[in-house]
Amino acid sequence: MRLETRDTLRLWRRCAIPLLVSCLMSHVAFGAAPRPRLQPHSRIVVVKAVTAVPASERTYAASLADGTARILAQNGVKADLVADGALDAVLTGRDLAFLVTCTKPSAAQVAALARFRGRGGVVRPLYSAAPQVVSVVGAQPALKVRDAESVKERYLLNAVGAAVPGAWNRTAWERKQKVMLAAASTLGRAQRSRPGEIHAVWEHSGLGLYPGDWPRTFRVLRANGITDLFVNVSGAGFAHYASGVLPRSKAYARYGDQLDACLKAARGTGVRVHAWVICFNATRADSAYLLAFQKKGWRLKNKQGALTEYLDPSNPDLRWRMIKSIDELARAYPVAGVHLDFVRWYEGAPKPAGAARHVTMFVESARKRLRAARPGAWLTAAVLADHPSCVASVGQDWPAWIDAGLVDYAVPMNYVEKRARYAALVTQQGRSSARARHIIGGIGVTANESKLSAAQVVDQVNLARQAGFAGVALFDLDDTLVESVFPVLRLGLFKQ
């Protein structure tokens, strides 16, 4: 059938012109790479500190910002996660900005925040902020890192509800919470306890849940079926107890000997106390000690040549200092064990040939000292999850430690959220049934790398059981664990 001219023109306008315009806009017709489409952004933004924090704190600041964005997303709130490099641009068109750890802002960033506030924007600083930021945004930093996830969740959602009407449905959220609570309780009651299983928990602060009141912490532990406590008491640059080898900490000065108080509170509870020792990282060392470690040649440099807070496992003087501190601790305090952490190289540092040998020599020395000082005490170690890759990356051949009897238990930090990844890790770790009996599976309930619901924790405990592990260790003892996870675990898995 022959088309009339008018029909042809009509068809050309309908089909060819839109196609041509599309090609021109995308530059495809001219052979250029397609330009990404601009997506409409949310009215809410989470600002991740990159330039507004010291370089050494960027990774940690990023984890806090990621956690903030995750909480919002899990509750159906749309928010963009952006870096702080060009604040004027990223705040344009927004109503609410969560400013995460803005401790070293530039003058331009402060001015951008002031302009955002001037046009009606709301800024909520989280965790920490410089005084000039507080002055400009009109609010003190909210939330503490150790606040329960439920506390963080309620604060963030209430802030959204107040600043951006319609962005959060409180009624639907409350209904969802009730359903989730009922489901978690049902799941918890369906589980079964296992006699003799290790139920450990890491206590990161070294002060317990309630600083100055260790008995109250142990009442919580006992009520929730915890068998073992890894309490963070020392490292190369600090000691929370009366050490003559390591510098006594500010916590020691304020609260007294924390290891002694912890052990006294543990008596009669059935909870074993393990002294958690940070080996090759200068965490909590003050600037004077960091400088001293630098002069001694103990601090590692990264591949770019910058100093880090990680310490050199091949340095014999450093190794002797840490072994001497373990010997001192074990002779003076009736601990059930010593728990080694950061017993590895820094993955970002150049390593000598035989790097793993230096770490293994240290673990062997710790084993001998502990056995001589306190026969029967356990030596355990927090280790990286991936083996054998961790041998090359950080010189940590922990399965060999188990096989040689150097540690009673290895505690791989399986801090992941996805079930398939966790299952793959524990399956690989438990391939040898003899070795699996000397593994306590680490679960990252509130780790930087993972945030788990009670249902996820139940699932990971069961997967660790299937792998034949001696038990599990939960990271770490905080309000989230006490308020959201323990109530489910004690219904079945940890039931006494």
N, C-alpha and C positions, 0 to 999 in steps of 0.2 A: 504494500500500500504506500502511495506517494504522499509524503508529508507536505503540507502547505508551509509557505515561508513564515507565516505568523506563528504556526504551531512549533516550527523549528526554533524560532527565537525564544518562545516561551520555555521550551525544554532546555535551551542553552542557559537561560537565566536561572532556572531552577536547579540545575545540576553543575554546570561548568563553572559559573561564577563563584559559588561557595567553595568549590574545590580549589580554584585558583587562589582565593583569599587565604584559605587554610595553608596552602603551600607557601605563599609569600610570608605569612606570619611565622611559620616554623623554619623558614629558610631552606626547606628541603629542596625546593625547586632550583635553588642556586648551589646545591651541593654542600651546604654548611651543615654542621652537626645540629640536631634538633635541640631547641632550647627547652629547659624544663618548665613545666607549667607552674605558675605561682599558685600555691594553695592558700585558701583563706585561713588566717591564723585565729587561734583562740583568743578570747578576751582575758584569759588568765595565762600567766607566764611564770615559770620557775627559772630563776636566774642562777646559773651555775658559776661559781667563782673560778676564774682562770687567771686573769690579770690582777684581781683584787685580793689575792692571798699569796704568801710566800710560795716559791716553787716547790719547796719540800712538803707543802700541805695540799697541793692541788689534787692529788689522787684521793685523799680523804675527803676533801671538800666536794669532789665530784660524786663520791659515794653517797654523801648526805643529800645532795641535790637529786641524784637518781632515786633515792629512797622517797623523797618528797613527791616527785612526779609519779612514782609507782603507787603510792597511797592514793593520790587523787584519781589515777586511772582505774584502780581497783574499785573505786566507789563511783564510777561513772562520770567523773568530772573531766572535761576536756581541758588540757593545759599543755602549752608548748614548753619544752625544756631547751633553754638557750644559754649560750656563753655570754659573759659580761663584757666582751670586747667593744661592742658598739651599742651602748645602752639607749641612746636616743632612737636608733633605728628599731631595736627589738621591743621598745616600750610603746612605739607608735600604734595607736588603735587598741591598746589594752585598757582594762579596767582595774586589774589586780595583779600585783607582782610579789611573789615570794622570793625574797633576797637571801640566799643561803650563804652564810659565813663570809660576809664582805668585810674583811678586817684591814685591808690595805688598799682602799680605793684611791683612784687618781682624782685630781680636782675636776676633770672633765666628767667623770662618773658621778661625782657628788652633784655637779651642776645638772646633769641629765636627770637624776632622781628628783631634784628640786623642780625642774620643768614638768616632769610627769605629775608630781604632786600638785603643781600649780594649775594643771588642766583637769584636776579632779581624780587623778589616779590614786589608788590605795597601795601602799607598800607595807608588807609585813616581813621584817627581818627575822631570820630564823637562826638559832644556835649562838651566833656571835656577830657583832658588827662594830665598826669603828665609831667613836663618839660623834664625828661629824656626820656620819650616816644617820645615827639616832636623832641628832638635832634636826636634820633636814626632813626625815620621813615622819617624825613625831611619834615614834614607837620604839620601845625597848625590844631587844631580841627575845623572841618567844621560844619555848621548848629547850630541853636539855637532851643531849645525845642519849643518855640512859633512860629517858622517859619511855614508858610503855608505848607500844605501837598504838594501843587504843587511845592513849592521851594525845599522841601526835595526830592520829586520825580525826579525833573530835575537834581539835584546835583548827586544823586545816579546813575541815568541812564547814565549821562555824564561820570561819573567815570568808570562805567562798560565799556562803549563804548571805552574809551581811553586805558584802561588796558587790556581788554580781547576782541579782535576783534572777531566779530561774535556772541557774547553773547547777544547782543541787536540790534534789527532791528529798527533803527530810523524812516525809512520811514513808516513801518507798524504801529509803535507807533503813529506817527503824524496823520496818516489816522484814527486810532482808536479814537484819541482825538477829531477830528472833528465830527465823528459820534456820540460819547457820548455827546458832547456839543449840537448838534442839537436835540438829543433825550431828553436831560434834559430840553431844552427850550420848546419843544413840550409838555412834561409832565407838566411843570410849568404853561403854558398858559391854560391847560385843567382843572386846579384846580379853586376852588371858595373860596372867603373869607367868613368869618363868623362874622357878627357884634357883638361887645362886647367880642370877644374871647381874652384871655390873651396871649400875645406873649412876653415871658420873656427871658432874657439872663443873664447868670452868667458872671461876669467880675472878673477873678481870681486875677489879679495883684493889683487891687485897684488903678491903675494909668490911666486906660483907654487905648485905642488903641495907643494913641500918648502921652506918658508921658509929662506933662506940658501943654497939649492942650486939655482940656476936651470939649470945644465947638466943635472941629473937630469930636470927638467921637460921640457927640450927633447929629451932622448932619448925620452921617452914620446911627445911630439908627433910627432917624426919617424917613430917606429916605427908610428904609427897613421895616417899619411897626412894629417896636418893641414898646411895650406898657410899659414894666417894666424892670428895671435893678437891679439885685442883685450885689452890688458892695462890694468887700471884703475889709472891713475897720478896723477890729479889731479881736483880740483874747486874750487869757490870757497873752500872752507875747509881744503884740505890739498893737499900734493904729496909723493909718494914719491920725488922726485928733487930735485936741488940747484936749486930755484927761488929766484929773487930777487923774484918777484911774489906767489907764493902761500906760505902758511905750511908749513914742512916738517913732515911727520907724525911720529908716534911710531914708525912702521915705518921711516922714514928714519933716525931716531936709533938704532934698535936694529940694523938690518940694513945700513944704508948706502944709497947711491943705487940704488934698485931698477930704474929705467929703464936706467941704465948697465949694471948687472949683467945685466939681461934681454937687452939688445942684444948684449953681448959673448958671452953663451951661445948666442945665435941664429946667430952667424956660422958659415957652412958647413953649416947644417942645411937650408937651403932654406925655412925658415919665416919669413914676413914678419911684422914686429912693428908694430902700430898702437897709438899712445898713446890710450887711452880716457879722455876728458875729460868729467866731469859738469858740465853748464853751469849750469842754473838750479835747482839743488837744493843745499842746504848739508849734504849727507851727509858725515859724518865731521868736521864742524866742531865744535870744542869749544865750551863754553858761553860763553867770552870772545868768540869770533868771532861766535857767534850773536847775542850782545848788540850787538856792534859793527855787524853787518849790520842789526839792528833800528834802531839809532840813525841809520844812513845811509838808512833807508827802503827797504832792498832786499828785506826779507822780505814775502811776500804774506800776507794774511789770508784765511781762508775766508769763506763766505757768512754765517756766524754772528758774524764779527768777531774770531775767535781767530787768533793768529799761527801760521804754519806754518813748516816748514823749506824751503819752496819760495821761489824768488827771482823778482824782477820782470823779465821780459825787456824791458820798455819803459824801464827805467832806463838812461840812457846811460853813467853812471859804472860800473855793474856790467858792462854789455856791453863797455866798454873794458877793464876789468880782465881779463875772460876772453879777449878777443882778444889782449891783450898777453901773457897767459900762453901762448897757443897759438903766437904768434910767437917767444917766448923758447924754448919747447920745441923747435920745429921747427928753429931755427937752431943749437941746442946739441947735438941728438941726431939721429943718422942713422936716423930712423924711416921705415918704409915708408908710413906714413899717420897721420892723426889721426881718431879715431872719436868723434863727438859723441853724448852721451847726455843725457837730460832737456833736450833742446833744444826746449822747449815750455812752455806755461803749465800751472799746476796746475788740473786740471779742476774742483776745488771752490772756486776763487776767482773773484770778479767780474772781468770783463775789459773793457778799454776798447774803443771802436770801432777796428777795424783791428788787432786783437790779432795776427792772423797776419802782418801786415806787419812787426811788430817782430821776430818770430822769423826771418822770411825775410831781413831786413836783417842780422841777426847771422850767419846761415849764409853770406850773400854776402860779408860782411867776413872771415869765417874762410877762405873759399875764396881770396880775394885775398891774404891774409897768408901762407897756406900755400904758395900758388903762388910768391910772391915769395921766401919763405925757403927752400923746398925743392922746386924744380920736379920734377914727376913723382910726388910723394907723393900718395897717395889721400886724399880727404876722404870719409868715410863717416858715416852717422848711424843710430843705433838709433831706430826710429819706431814709433808705434802702428799696429796692424794695420788698423783700420777706417778707410777713406777713402770718402767725403768727411766722415764724421761727425767725424773728428779735427780738421778745420779749425775747426769751431764749438766743439768741446769743449776743445781745447788749443792752437789756433792753429798747427797743424802741417800745412802743405800740401806734404807731401813729394813727391808726383808732380810738382808744379810745379818743385821743386828739381831733380829728374832732368831734366825737359824743358828747363830753363834752363841745364843744365850746372853747377849749383852744387855737386852732390855726384857723386862717381864711382859710389857705390853707396848705395842706401838698404837698411836691414836691418830690415824689419818684424818686430816681435816677435809671431809667430804662436803664442803660448803657449796651445794648447788640446789637449785629449786626444781629443775625439770626431773621428773621421775625416771625417764629413760637414761639420763646421764648418771643419776645416782645409782641406779641398778647396775649399769655397766661398771662403775667404779668398784662397788662392793663385790661384784662377781669376779672381777679381775683380781682384787686383793685377796679374796678367799679361795682362790684356785687350789691352794694346798690346805687341806683340812687341818693339818698339824700347825701350820702357820696361823690359820684363821682363829684358832683357840687363843692366840696371843695378840689379838687385835681388838681394840675397843673403837667402834666406829664413831667418828666425830660427826655431829649433826649441827649445821649452822642455822639455828633457830633465828637469831638476830645478828648474824655476822654481816660484815660489809658486803660480802658476796651473795648473801641469800637471806631472805626473810620468809619464814615458813608459818603457815597456819597450823593449828593443832592437828587437823586432818593430815596434812603433809608430814608432820612429825611422826604421827602414828604409822603412816605408810613407810617412812624411812626406817623406823625401828624394826618393823616387820621384815623389811628387805635385809637389814643387817643380821637379823636372826636367821633368815634363809641362807645367808652366806656363811653361817657357822661362827659368827663373832662371839667373843666373850661378853659383850655388852655394848653399850653406847655411851657417848659423852655429849652433853648438850652445851652449846655456846650461845649465850653465857647467862649467868645468874643475874637476871634483871626483872623489872616489873612486868614486862611482856611475858616472860616465862612463867612467873608466879600467877599472873592474872588470867592468862589465856591458854597456856599449854598444860601446866601442872594439873588443873582441875579435870582435864580430859584424860591425861595419862594415869592419874591415880584411880580412875574408875575401873581400869582393867590392866593395861600393860605394866604399870608400876604399883599395882594394888598389893598391899601388904597382908 
